[in-house]
Amino acid sequence: MGDVAKIGVRLNVGIIGATGIVGKTLVRVLREREFPVSDLHLYASPESEGKWVETPFGQLCIERLNKRKIPNHELVFIAADNDTARFWGIRFAHRGAIVIDKSSYFRNKAYAPLVVPEVNADVLDNHHRIIANPNCTTIPLVTALSPLNGAYKLKGFTAVSFQSVSGAGKDGMIALGRELEDDNAEPTTFPHRIAYNVIPWIGSNSSGFSGEEKKMINETRRILALPRLPIRATSVRVPVLIGHSLAVHADFKLSVNIKRAREILDEAPGVTLIDDPENNQYPMPLNAAGRDDVLIGRIRRDRGRHSLAFWISADNLRKGAATNAVQIAEVLLANKALGKPLDNSIP
């Protein structure tokens, strides 16, 4: 939990996409971390307009946005698709709000910092009211790689992600449940049945890479400020409800001391080390679900003294999405960039 509640500022906050699983998680995380909300407004599709929902902030009515009358918020979270983020993100930013977006739309825009607070919070000094929240596999990946890069100078890595069905939203979770109950159920959300199966393709086609693989490559390079870093990535959808995992094999310029590498990761912010395989203790999505930290284990030497292999599990709805967004807002608040007019604007 941050110390932002002690600052004394309380904010008018909006959440776009509030009825989705990330939007609902955002509401819970705001309350759990005691983020200073004065008024909370929930926005969703026209089908949800007017519905009352029970939240940790009490009963709230789902509202519908109207482009002719942009609400006056100081902070807006977007947990919706790219088109929604593009349309409303810029409008709210021009209105004066700081926008933290979970879609991929702003992640390649130079004016929108791509931020994991434990890794590159300093780039928030140059935001233009729009901040991009990275992909749900990129966040735990760079959380692990950043402290190792600081110690041993990252040379390149291979990563295979094992991504839960909740990465596709509530429809993905429903699809897995339906297929587990009915062996004859046709695939809906995914291109193939996901029950008792894995699908080695997530997202759109991009020159032989899937969309998720390109996000992992491009976003990691940007966050770590290593634009030419060699990265080999494969993204796989697995029949797990919540929690993404990654198998990482990293190469470094300097010789790696395994004992010291464990200590570095154990001391890293946002990381919990679970690394005792002889006693069956290692990260798993089942024990990552519901937690805000990144679990790291199976740390071992790989291909000589300059290489390291390890395993990551993290809750894709929390640290992979909602918690990271709230942490960004906490940094802005601590830096006094929220709760007052800004001079900078969108280029």
Legacy VTK file of the C-alpha trace (Angstrom):
# vtk DataFile Version 3.0
C-alpha trace
ASCII
DATASET POLYDATA
POINTS 347 float
0.000 0.000 0.000
1.319 3.449 -0.894
1.407 6.520 1.331
-0.677 8.632 -1.019
-3.616 8.747 1.406
-1.452 10.908 3.680
-0.858 13.597 1.045
-4.188 15.314 1.635
-5.347 15.625 -1.991
-8.539 13.843 -3.047
-9.321 13.337 -6.712
-12.291 13.099 -9.030
-11.648 9.803 -10.864
-13.256 8.156 -13.873
-12.900 4.561 -15.101
-13.769 3.785 -18.732
-14.537 0.101 -19.243
-15.631 -0.283 -15.643
-17.763 -3.399 -16.189
-14.894 -5.490 -17.614
-12.700 -7.631 -15.399
-9.796 -5.156 -15.448
-12.156 -2.261 -14.757
-13.680 -4.080 -11.793
-10.208 -4.952 -10.531
-9.224 -1.286 -10.794
-12.056 -0.310 -8.466
-10.966 -2.903 -5.885
-7.303 -1.905 -6.098
-8.117 1.799 -5.657
-9.902 0.973 -2.399
-7.328 -1.577 -1.197
-4.467 0.883 -1.684
-6.480 3.702 -0.102
-6.091 5.882 -3.160
-7.563 9.313 -2.354
-10.774 9.321 -4.381
-13.306 12.074 -3.750
-15.725 11.047 -6.511
-15.630 7.887 -8.620
-17.483 7.643 -11.936
-17.856 4.372 -13.817
-18.316 4.371 -17.602
-19.257 1.469 -19.852
-21.200 0.592 -22.994
-24.749 1.815 -23.618
-26.067 -1.631 -22.612
-24.836 -1.071 -19.061
-25.954 2.548 -18.744
-28.131 3.183 -15.709
-27.307 -0.069 -13.923
-26.362 0.189 -10.268
-23.416 -1.875 -9.092
-22.058 -2.639 -5.651
-18.447 -1.488 -5.246
-16.004 -0.958 -2.360
-16.957 2.723 -2.691
-20.650 1.940 -2.252
-23.369 1.607 -4.852
-22.516 3.438 -8.074
-24.451 3.930 -11.281
-22.876 3.000 -14.604
-22.739 6.077 -16.825
-22.416 6.601 -20.553
-19.958 9.080 -22.010
-21.162 11.902 -24.244
-18.610 13.570 -26.503
-20.623 16.807 -26.425
-20.146 17.078 -22.662
-16.795 15.680 -21.507
-16.862 15.184 -17.716
-14.381 17.121 -15.628
-12.064 14.523 -14.037
-8.565 14.937 -12.698
-7.663 11.286 -13.351
-9.092 8.826 -15.873
-8.262 5.132 -16.182
-9.084 3.428 -19.481
-9.607 -0.344 -19.397
-11.125 -0.749 -22.847
-10.163 -1.446 -26.465
-7.891 0.599 -28.700
-10.678 2.492 -30.457
-12.201 3.564 -27.153
-8.797 4.595 -25.813
-7.993 6.623 -28.929
-11.340 8.416 -28.969
-11.677 9.233 -25.280
-8.079 9.364 -24.125
-7.165 12.415 -26.170
-10.450 14.154 -25.358
-10.038 13.716 -21.614
-6.404 14.801 -21.814
-7.373 17.980 -23.674
-10.017 18.520 -21.022
-7.223 18.569 -18.410
-7.307 15.049 -16.980
-4.338 12.747 -16.649
-5.176 9.553 -18.544
-3.673 6.156 -17.711
-4.544 3.724 -20.485
-4.383 -0.083 -20.426
-4.968 -0.625 -24.152
-2.080 -0.877 -26.603
-3.053 2.262 -28.552
-0.704 4.758 -26.873
2.191 2.386 -26.137
4.148 3.337 -29.258
3.397 7.061 -29.038
6.447 9.164 -28.123
4.326 11.574 -26.076
2.910 8.782 -23.870
5.424 7.296 -21.400
5.270 3.498 -21.094
5.684 2.893 -17.388
6.335 0.204 -14.809
6.917 2.228 -11.612
9.504 -0.166 -10.150
11.536 0.099 -13.368
11.252 3.499 -15.057
9.148 5.876 -12.957
11.537 8.677 -13.938
10.021 8.886 -17.439
6.837 10.235 -15.860
8.585 13.604 -15.635
7.912 13.996 -19.366
4.300 12.908 -19.648
1.745 14.900 -21.652
-1.359 13.911 -19.678
-1.499 10.462 -21.338
0.424 7.524 -19.866
0.479 4.008 -21.286
0.238 0.913 -19.107
2.341 -1.899 -20.664
1.150 -5.331 -21.715
0.326 -7.856 -18.997
3.360 -10.037 -19.821
5.773 -7.158 -20.355
5.191 -5.772 -16.842
6.368 -8.829 -14.859
9.103 -9.505 -17.417
10.780 -6.097 -17.077
10.238 -6.127 -13.313
12.514 -9.180 -13.229
14.978 -8.153 -15.939
15.600 -4.560 -14.838
17.566 -5.276 -11.618
19.525 -8.024 -13.377
20.336 -5.644 -16.212
21.636 -3.130 -13.689
24.008 -5.712 -12.230
25.084 -7.768 -15.240
24.192 -5.757 -18.394
21.531 -7.600 -20.362
22.703 -8.831 -23.774
19.507 -10.552 -24.966
16.953 -13.126 -23.910
14.423 -15.729 -24.934
10.986 -15.691 -23.290
8.004 -17.997 -23.640
4.806 -16.698 -22.064
2.005 -18.932 -20.785
-1.006 -16.633 -20.695
-4.274 -17.280 -18.890
-7.687 -16.992 -20.496
-8.537 -13.875 -18.439
-6.083 -12.057 -20.695
-8.926 -12.171 -23.222
-11.359 -10.693 -20.689
-14.413 -12.236 -19.125
-15.333 -13.892 -22.439
-12.128 -15.929 -22.213
-12.988 -17.119 -18.715
-16.527 -17.995 -19.797
-15.195 -19.910 -22.827
-12.912 -22.073 -20.678
-15.699 -22.837 -18.214
-18.128 -23.770 -20.963
-15.633 -26.021 -22.725
-14.690 -27.789 -19.494
-18.366 -28.599 -18.948
-19.065 -29.634 -22.539
-16.530 -31.669 -24.524
-18.476 -30.851 -27.699
-18.605 -27.085 -27.217
-17.337 -25.161 -30.227
-14.600 -22.552 -29.702
-15.835 -18.969 -29.440
-13.397 -16.499 -27.908
-10.297 -18.385 -29.085
-9.592 -19.826 -32.552
-9.503 -23.362 -31.083
-10.819 -25.039 -27.966
-8.760 -23.954 -24.978
-9.935 -26.624 -22.520
-7.262 -29.376 -22.229
-5.271 -27.509 -24.852
-2.656 -24.809 -25.424
-2.709 -22.375 -28.346
0.711 -21.084 -29.500
-0.678 -17.907 -31.005
-2.186 -14.820 -29.335
-3.282 -11.728 -31.223
-2.860 -10.457 -34.744
-0.313 -11.479 -37.381
2.799 -9.318 -37.660
5.395 -10.719 -40.077
5.279 -14.171 -38.562
5.064 -12.923 -34.972
1.804 -12.829 -33.054
0.585 -9.518 -31.699
1.457 -10.515 -28.128
4.985 -11.437 -29.152
5.548 -8.084 -30.868
4.228 -6.245 -27.804
6.612 -8.131 -25.542
9.575 -7.330 -27.798
8.826 -3.671 -28.529
7.644 -2.695 -25.060
10.533 -4.386 -23.252
13.051 -2.570 -25.430
11.379 0.761 -24.766
10.985 0.357 -20.997
14.536 -0.879 -20.485
15.862 1.785 -22.880
17.609 -0.906 -24.938
16.186 -0.277 -28.428
18.290 -2.940 -30.190
18.116 -5.648 -27.541
17.880 -9.121 -29.181
14.664 -10.767 -27.966
13.178 -14.108 -28.970
9.553 -14.461 -27.873
6.737 -17.007 -28.099
3.309 -16.388 -26.574
1.023 -19.293 -25.666
-2.566 -19.281 -24.394
-3.106 -21.882 -21.665
-6.227 -23.171 -19.849
-5.586 -21.183 -16.645
-8.137 -18.700 -15.311
-5.866 -16.013 -13.838
-2.105 -15.582 -13.866
0.450 -15.286 -16.650
3.797 -17.086 -16.452
7.041 -16.756 -18.388
10.051 -18.995 -18.911
13.044 -16.679 -19.403
16.550 -17.511 -20.612
18.706 -14.373 -20.434
22.242 -13.634 -21.604
24.423 -10.954 -19.985
27.656 -9.165 -20.813
29.074 -9.808 -17.343
29.571 -13.090 -15.518
26.539 -13.960 -13.370
26.890 -15.064 -9.772
23.824 -17.224 -9.103
23.747 -16.562 -5.358
24.053 -12.818 -5.910
21.427 -12.907 -8.687
18.969 -14.457 -6.229
19.765 -11.749 -3.706
19.275 -9.026 -6.316
15.873 -10.382 -7.278
14.882 -10.953 -3.650
15.670 -7.299 -2.890
14.036 -5.904 -6.041
10.893 -3.798 -5.549
7.673 -5.575 -6.445
9.283 -9.030 -6.446
8.762 -12.064 -4.215
11.280 -14.869 -4.543
9.918 -18.434 -4.382
12.864 -20.621 -5.280
13.107 -23.960 -3.490
12.317 -26.592 -6.147
13.642 -29.446 -3.989
10.667 -28.783 -1.704
8.289 -28.070 -4.598
8.363 -24.321 -3.997
8.307 -22.215 -7.166
6.029 -19.592 -8.726
2.727 -20.771 -10.157
-0.252 -18.824 -11.500
-2.435 -20.359 -8.812
-0.450 -18.714 -6.021
0.149 -15.517 -8.016
-3.591 -14.887 -8.431
-4.794 -12.162 -6.107
-1.301 -10.811 -5.413
0.306 -7.584 -6.565
3.917 -8.736 -6.581
5.806 -10.613 -9.296
6.799 -14.133 -8.249
10.202 -15.361 -9.455
11.866 -18.759 -9.021
13.618 -21.695 -10.750
16.728 -19.473 -10.904
19.626 -21.412 -12.402
22.642 -21.116 -14.631
21.960 -21.449 -18.345
24.516 -21.928 -21.142
27.556 -20.840 -19.183
28.557 -18.181 -16.695
26.975 -15.298 -18.616
23.463 -16.750 -18.765
20.578 -17.206 -16.363
17.246 -19.048 -16.562
14.240 -18.347 -14.353
10.462 -18.615 -14.147
7.930 -15.830 -13.489
4.260 -15.883 -12.470
2.090 -12.809 -11.900
-1.581 -11.887 -11.693
-2.340 -10.422 -15.117
-5.414 -8.551 -13.858
-3.595 -6.911 -10.951
0.135 -6.213 -11.464
-0.312 -6.968 -15.163
-3.003 -4.305 -15.457
-4.938 -2.608 -12.641
-2.331 -2.429 -9.874
0.363 -1.118 -12.200
-2.002 1.635 -13.371
-2.831 2.660 -9.799
0.876 2.608 -8.890
1.520 5.025 -11.762
-1.147 7.329 -10.342
0.458 7.045 -6.895
3.819 8.178 -8.291
2.168 11.126 -10.034
0.414 12.080 -6.822
3.589 11.779 -4.766
5.360 13.966 -7.347
2.521 16.515 -7.068
1.668 16.060 -10.750
-1.955 15.250 -9.885
-4.441 17.579 -8.288
-3.153 20.758 -9.961
-3.240 22.291 -13.478
-0.506 21.184 -15.877
1.445 23.382 -18.272
2.308 20.644 -20.729
-0.028 19.406 -23.441
-0.340 16.727 -26.081
1.976 17.487 -29.028
LINES 1 348
347 0 1 2 3 4 5 6 7 8 9 10 11 12 13 14 15 16 17 18 19 20 21 22 23 24 25 26 27 28 29 30 31 32 33 34 35 36 37 38 39 40 41 42 43 44 45 46 47 48 49 50 51 52 53 54 55 56 57 58 59 60 61 62 63 64 65 66 67 68 69 70 71 72 73 74 75 76 77 78 79 80 81 82 83 84 85 86 87 88 89 90 91 92 93 94 95 96 97 98 99 100 101 102 103 104 105 106 107 108 109 110 111 112 113 114 115 116 117 118 119 120 121 122 123 124 125 126 127 128 129 130 131 132 133 134 135 136 137 138 139 140 141 142 143 144 145 146 147 148 149 150 151 152 153 154 155 156 157 158 159 160 161 162 163 164 165 166 167 168 169 170 171 172 173 174 175 176 177 178 179 180 181 182 183 184 185 186 187 188 189 190 191 192 193 194 195 196 197 198 199 200 201 202 203 204 205 206 207 208 209 210 211 212 213 214 215 216 217 218 219 220 221 222 223 224 225 226 227 228 229 230 231 232 233 234 235 236 237 238 239 240 241 242 243 244 245 246 247 248 249 250 251 252 253 254 255 256 257 258 259 260 261 262 263 264 265 266 267 268 269 270 271 272 273 274 275 276 277 278 279 280 281 282 283 284 285 286 287 288 289 290 291 292 293 294 295 296 297 298 299 300 301 302 303 304 305 306 307 308 309 310 311 312 313 314 315 316 317 318 319 320 321 322 323 324 325 326 327 328 329 330 331 332 333 334 335 336 337 338 339 340 341 342 343 344 345 346
